[in-house]
Amino acid sequence: MIRSVPLNAQDIWINIEADALEKHPEWIEEFDLDDEIIEYAADRNERARVDYDRQSHTFVLIFNVPNRIKQTRHYETVPMTFIVQKHRLITISNEENAYILQRMHRNLELEPGQSLFGFLFEALYRVTDEYFPLVEEINRERDQLTRLLRDKT
């Protein structure tokens, strides 16, 4: 549902599960989110993007997180929404990208007192780092197919 974790004396990280957000529309007003942000977060096919609203000083980042479960011989990505407002970072997650939240919590336990943007950039690094084992696996499969093609010809 909602989980709130202090980052330092003034900043806080709030994670909201996308499914729970649909069931609790009052959170939209409580966290000063607009309908457009909610649509981005709810759309599982949303493309990666960055947006900044000057009026509300809200920074929205939608980042593609690898889904670690292979779908019929290929990997897919799932969008995860990061929203920065004044002294809080809001993440909107779902069951396919929730494993990133565990890494974010572990990072915060290892390095408490991080700045809001420091924590955000560390989270984005963790997401990016998830791609490397998948790319290596794809390269191994490609090499195996190349060897098979050479043998067959």
ChimeraX commands (.cxc) that place a marker at each C-alpha (Angstrom):
marker #1 position 0.00,0.00,0.00 radius 0.5
marker #1 position 1.99,3.00,1.27 radius 0.5
marker #1 position 5.35,2.86,2.94 radius 0.5
marker #1 position 7.11,5.93,4.27 radius 0.5
marker #1 position 10.82,6.02,5.13 radius 0.5
marker #1 position 12.83,9.05,6.30 radius 0.5
marker #1 position 15.93,9.73,4.21 radius 0.5
marker #1 position 17.42,12.36,6.50 radius 0.5
marker #1 position 16.19,15.05,8.92 radius 0.5
marker #1 position 14.06,16.82,6.30 radius 0.5
marker #1 position 13.53,14.45,3.34 radius 0.5
marker #1 position 11.26,11.43,3.11 radius 0.5
marker #1 position 10.73,8.57,0.68 radius 0.5
marker #1 position 7.18,7.37,0.11 radius 0.5
marker #1 position 6.38,4.30,-1.96 radius 0.5
marker #1 position 2.85,3.78,-3.23 radius 0.5
marker #1 position 1.74,0.59,-4.93 radius 0.5
marker #1 position 0.02,1.42,-8.23 radius 0.5
marker #1 position -2.89,-0.95,-7.55 radius 0.5
marker #1 position -3.52,0.63,-4.15 radius 0.5
marker #1 position -3.50,4.09,-5.71 radius 0.5
marker #1 position -6.46,3.13,-7.88 radius 0.5
marker #1 position -8.38,1.95,-4.79 radius 0.5
marker #1 position -7.60,5.10,-2.79 radius 0.5
marker #1 position -8.17,8.17,-4.99 radius 0.5
marker #1 position -7.91,10.41,-1.90 radius 0.5
marker #1 position -4.14,9.81,-1.95 radius 0.5
marker #1 position -3.94,11.72,-5.22 radius 0.5
marker #1 position -4.92,14.92,-3.43 radius 0.5
marker #1 position -3.04,14.06,-0.25 radius 0.5
marker #1 position 0.25,13.71,-2.14 radius 0.5
marker #1 position -0.46,16.57,-4.53 radius 0.5
marker #1 position -0.45,14.38,-7.63 radius 0.5
marker #1 position -2.30,15.32,-10.79 radius 0.5
marker #1 position -4.30,13.07,-13.08 radius 0.5
marker #1 position -1.59,13.06,-15.74 radius 0.5
marker #1 position 0.99,11.67,-13.32 radius 0.5
marker #1 position -1.47,9.00,-12.20 radius 0.5
marker #1 position -2.13,8.01,-15.82 radius 0.5
marker #1 position 1.63,7.71,-16.43 radius 0.5
marker #1 position 2.09,5.56,-13.33 radius 0.5
marker #1 position -0.88,3.29,-14.10 radius 0.5
marker #1 position 0.10,2.64,-17.72 radius 0.5
marker #1 position 2.26,-0.50,-17.86 radius 0.5
marker #1 position 3.28,0.44,-21.41 radius 0.5
marker #1 position 4.38,3.99,-20.57 radius 0.5
marker #1 position 7.63,5.03,-22.20 radius 0.5
marker #1 position 10.55,6.39,-20.23 radius 0.5
marker #1 position 10.39,10.16,-19.85 radius 0.5
marker #1 position 11.30,13.13,-17.71 radius 0.5
marker #1 position 8.91,15.97,-16.96 radius 0.5
marker #1 position 9.09,19.06,-14.77 radius 0.5
marker #1 position 6.10,21.17,-13.74 radius 0.5
marker #1 position 7.32,24.69,-12.93 radius 0.5
marker #1 position 4.11,25.70,-11.16 radius 0.5
marker #1 position 4.15,22.87,-8.64 radius 0.5
marker #1 position 7.95,22.35,-8.74 radius 0.5
marker #1 position 7.34,18.66,-9.36 radius 0.5
marker #1 position 9.93,16.53,-11.14 radius 0.5
marker #1 position 8.57,13.30,-12.66 radius 0.5
marker #1 position 10.81,10.56,-13.98 radius 0.5
marker #1 position 9.50,7.38,-15.52 radius 0.5
marker #1 position 12.27,4.84,-15.77 radius 0.5
marker #1 position 12.20,1.41,-17.41 radius 0.5
marker #1 position 12.94,-1.38,-14.96 radius 0.5
marker #1 position 13.77,-4.83,-16.32 radius 0.5
marker #1 position 11.21,-7.49,-15.56 radius 0.5
marker #1 position 13.43,-10.32,-14.38 radius 0.5
marker #1 position 10.97,-12.98,-15.53 radius 0.5
marker #1 position 11.58,-13.97,-19.13 radius 0.5
marker #1 position 8.55,-13.70,-21.41 radius 0.5
marker #1 position 8.65,-16.29,-24.22 radius 0.5
marker #1 position 12.39,-16.12,-24.83 radius 0.5
marker #1 position 12.80,-12.38,-24.30 radius 0.5
marker #1 position 12.87,-9.82,-21.51 radius 0.5
marker #1 position 10.53,-6.88,-21.13 radius 0.5
marker #1 position 10.71,-3.69,-19.14 radius 0.5
marker #1 position 8.20,-2.28,-16.70 radius 0.5
marker #1 position 7.92,1.45,-16.01 radius 0.5
marker #1 position 8.53,2.76,-12.50 radius 0.5
marker #1 position 7.57,6.30,-11.56 radius 0.5
marker #1 position 9.78,8.57,-9.44 radius 0.5
marker #1 position 8.30,11.90,-8.31 radius 0.5
marker #1 position 10.31,14.57,-6.52 radius 0.5
marker #1 position 8.37,17.25,-4.64 radius 0.5
marker #1 position 10.05,19.66,-2.23 radius 0.5
marker #1 position 11.30,17.34,0.52 radius 0.5
marker #1 position 9.90,14.03,-0.61 radius 0.5
marker #1 position 10.54,11.34,-3.17 radius 0.5
marker #1 position 7.47,9.36,-4.17 radius 0.5
marker #1 position 7.87,6.10,-6.02 radius 0.5
marker #1 position 4.94,4.36,-7.62 radius 0.5
marker #1 position 5.68,0.68,-8.02 radius 0.5
marker #1 position 3.98,-2.55,-8.98 radius 0.5
marker #1 position 4.63,-6.24,-8.33 radius 0.5
marker #1 position 6.96,-6.59,-11.32 radius 0.5
marker #1 position 9.37,-3.87,-10.22 radius 0.5
marker #1 position 9.02,-4.22,-6.43 radius 0.5
marker #1 position 12.39,-5.99,-6.23 radius 0.5
marker #1 position 14.00,-2.59,-6.84 radius 0.5
marker #1 position 12.37,-1.30,-3.64 radius 0.5
marker #1 position 14.20,-3.98,-1.66 radius 0.5
marker #1 position 17.50,-2.78,-3.12 radius 0.5
marker #1 position 16.60,0.83,-2.33 radius 0.5
marker #1 position 15.82,-0.09,1.29 radius 0.5
marker #1 position 19.07,-2.02,1.59 radius 0.5
marker #1 position 20.99,0.96,0.21 radius 0.5
marker #1 position 19.35,3.25,2.75 radius 0.5
marker #1 position 20.24,0.88,5.58 radius 0.5
marker #1 position 23.87,0.83,4.45 radius 0.5
marker #1 position 24.05,4.60,3.92 radius 0.5
marker #1 position 21.52,6.41,6.12 radius 0.5
marker #1 position 21.07,10.17,5.89 radius 0.5
marker #1 position 21.29,10.45,2.10 radius 0.5
marker #1 position 20.06,13.51,0.29 radius 0.5
marker #1 position 16.88,13.18,-1.72 radius 0.5
marker #1 position 18.60,13.42,-5.10 radius 0.5
marker #1 position 21.52,11.28,-3.94 radius 0.5
marker #1 position 19.04,8.56,-3.00 radius 0.5
marker #1 position 17.19,8.97,-6.31 radius 0.5
marker #1 position 20.39,8.68,-8.37 radius 0.5
marker #1 position 21.51,5.66,-6.37 radius 0.5
marker #1 position 18.12,4.03,-7.07 radius 0.5
marker #1 position 18.49,4.73,-10.79 radius 0.5
marker #1 position 21.98,3.22,-10.68 radius 0.5
marker #1 position 20.53,0.09,-9.03 radius 0.5
marker #1 position 17.92,-0.18,-11.79 radius 0.5
marker #1 position 20.55,0.26,-14.50 radius 0.5
marker #1 position 22.75,-2.35,-12.84 radius 0.5
marker #1 position 19.92,-4.89,-13.20 radius 0.5
marker #1 position 20.36,-4.82,-16.99 radius 0.5
marker #1 position 23.92,-6.17,-17.04 radius 0.5
marker #1 position 23.20,-9.82,-16.11 radius 0.5
marker #1 position 20.35,-9.88,-18.64 radius 0.5
marker #1 position 22.55,-8.48,-21.41 radius 0.5
marker #1 position 25.25,-11.03,-20.56 radius 0.5
marker #1 position 22.69,-13.84,-20.78 radius 0.5
marker #1 position 21.46,-12.57,-24.13 radius 0.5
marker #1 position 25.07,-12.40,-25.38 radius 0.5
marker #1 position 25.68,-16.01,-24.29 radius 0.5
marker #1 position 22.54,-17.12,-26.13 radius 0.5
marker #1 position 23.61,-15.19,-29.22 radius 0.5
marker #1 position 27.06,-16.77,-29.12 radius 0.5
marker #1 position 25.50,-20.22,-28.79 radius 0.5
marker #1 position 23.24,-19.58,-31.77 radius 0.5
marker #1 position 26.19,-18.32,-33.81 radius 0.5
marker #1 position 28.13,-21.51,-33.01 radius 0.5
marker #1 position 25.13,-23.63,-34.01 radius 0.5
marker #1 position 24.81,-21.77,-37.29 radius 0.5
marker #1 position 28.49,-22.28,-38.06 radius 0.5
marker #1 position 28.21,-26.00,-37.30 radius 0.5
marker #1 position 25.12,-26.40,-39.47 radius 0.5
marker #1 position 26.56,-24.60,-42.46 radius 0.5
marker link #1:1,2 radius 0.2
marker link #1:2,3 radius 0.2
marker link #1:3,4 radius 0.2
marker link #1:4,5 radius 0.2
marker link #1:5,6 radius 0.2
marker link #1:6,7 radius 0.2
marker link #1:7,8 radius 0.2
marker link #1:8,9 radius 0.2
marker link #1:9,10 radius 0.2
marker link #1:10,11 radius 0.2
marker link #1:11,12 radius 0.2
marker link #1:12,13 radius 0.2
marker link #1:13,14 radius 0.2
marker link #1:14,15 radius 0.2
marker link #1:15,16 radius 0.2
marker link #1:16,17 radius 0.2
marker link #1:17,18 radius 0.2
marker link #1:18,19 radius 0.2
marker link #1:19,20 radius 0.2
marker link #1:20,21 radius 0.2
marker link #1:21,22 radius 0.2
marker link #1:22,23 radius 0.2
marker link #1:23,24 radius 0.2
marker link #1:24,25 radius 0.2
marker link #1:25,26 radius 0.2
marker link #1:26,27 radius 0.2
marker link #1:27,28 radius 0.2
marker link #1:28,29 radius 0.2
marker link #1:29,30 radius 0.2
marker link #1:30,31 radius 0.2
marker link #1:31,32 radius 0.2
marker link #1:32,33 radius 0.2
marker link #1:33,34 radius 0.2
marker link #1:34,35 radius 0.2
marker link #1:35,36 radius 0.2
marker link #1:36,37 radius 0.2
marker link #1:37,38 radius 0.2
marker link #1:38,39 radius 0.2
marker link #1:39,40 radius 0.2
marker link #1:40,41 radius 0.2
marker link #1:41,42 radius 0.2
marker link #1:42,43 radius 0.2
marker link #1:43,44 radius 0.2
marker link #1:44,45 radius 0.2
marker link #1:45,46 radius 0.2
marker link #1:46,47 radius 0.2
marker link #1:47,48 radius 0.2
marker link #1:48,49 radius 0.2
marker link #1:49,50 radius 0.2
marker link #1:50,51 radius 0.2
marker link #1:51,52 radius 0.2
marker link #1:52,53 radius 0.2
marker link #1:53,54 radius 0.2
marker link #1:54,55 radius 0.2
marker link #1:55,56 radius 0.2
marker link #1:56,57 radius 0.2
marker link #1:57,58 radius 0.2
marker link #1:58,59 radius 0.2
marker link #1:59,60 radius 0.2
marker link #1:60,61 radius 0.2
marker link #1:61,62 radius 0.2
marker link #1:62,63 radius 0.2
marker link #1:63,64 radius 0.2
marker link #1:64,65 radius 0.2
marker link #1:65,66 radius 0.2
marker link #1:66,67 radius 0.2
marker link #1:67,68 radius 0.2
marker link #1:68,69 radius 0.2
marker link #1:69,70 radius 0.2
marker link #1:70,71 radius 0.2
marker link #1:71,72 radius 0.2
marker link #1:72,73 radius 0.2
marker link #1:73,74 radius 0.2
marker link #1:74,75 radius 0.2
marker link #1:75,76 radius 0.2
marker link #1:76,77 radius 0.2
marker link #1:77,78 radius 0.2
marker link #1:78,79 radius 0.2
marker link #1:79,80 radius 0.2
marker link #1:80,81 radius 0.2
marker link #1:81,82 radius 0.2
marker link #1:82,83 radius 0.2
marker link #1:83,84 radius 0.2
marker link #1:84,85 radius 0.2
marker link #1:85,86 radius 0.2
marker link #1:86,87 radius 0.2
marker link #1:87,88 radius 0.2
marker link #1:88,89 radius 0.2
marker link #1:89,90 radius 0.2
marker link #1:90,91 radius 0.2
marker link #1:91,92 radius 0.2
marker link #1:92,93 radius 0.2
marker link #1:93,94 radius 0.2
marker link #1:94,95 radius 0.2
marker link #1:95,96 radius 0.2
marker link #1:96,97 radius 0.2
marker link #1:97,98 radius 0.2
marker link #1:98,99 radius 0.2
marker link #1:99,100 radius 0.2
marker link #1:100,101 radius 0.2
marker link #1:101,102 radius 0.2
marker link #1:102,103 radius 0.2
marker link #1:103,104 radius 0.2
marker link #1:104,105 radius 0.2
marker link #1:105,106 radius 0.2
marker link #1:106,107 radius 0.2
marker link #1:107,108 radius 0.2
marker link #1:108,109 radius 0.2
marker link #1:109,110 radius 0.2
marker link #1:110,111 radius 0.2
marker link #1:111,112 radius 0.2
marker link #1:112,113 radius 0.2
marker link #1:113,114 radius 0.2
marker link #1:114,115 radius 0.2
marker link #1:115,116 radius 0.2
marker link #1:116,117 radius 0.2
marker link #1:117,118 radius 0.2
marker link #1:118,119 radius 0.2
marker link #1:119,120 radius 0.2
marker link #1:120,121 radius 0.2
marker link #1:121,122 radius 0.2
marker link #1:122,123 radius 0.2
marker link #1:123,124 radius 0.2
marker link #1:124,125 radius 0.2
marker link #1:125,126 radius 0.2
marker link #1:126,127 radius 0.2
marker link #1:127,128 radius 0.2
marker link #1:128,129 radius 0.2
marker link #1:129,130 radius 0.2
marker link #1:130,131 radius 0.2
marker link #1:131,132 radius 0.2
marker link #1:132,133 radius 0.2
marker link #1:133,134 radius 0.2
marker link #1:134,135 radius 0.2
marker link #1:135,136 radius 0.2
marker link #1:136,137 radius 0.2
marker link #1:137,138 radius 0.2
marker link #1:138,139 radius 0.2
marker link #1:139,140 radius 0.2
marker link #1:140,141 radius 0.2
marker link #1:141,142 radius 0.2
marker link #1:142,143 radius 0.2
marker link #1:143,144 radius 0.2
marker link #1:144,145 radius 0.2
marker link #1:145,146 radius 0.2
marker link #1:146,147 radius 0.2
marker link #1:147,148 radius 0.2
marker link #1:148,149 radius 0.2
marker link #1:149,150 radius 0.2
marker link #1:150,151 radius 0.2
marker link #1:151,152 radius 0.2
marker link #1:152,153 radius 0.2
view
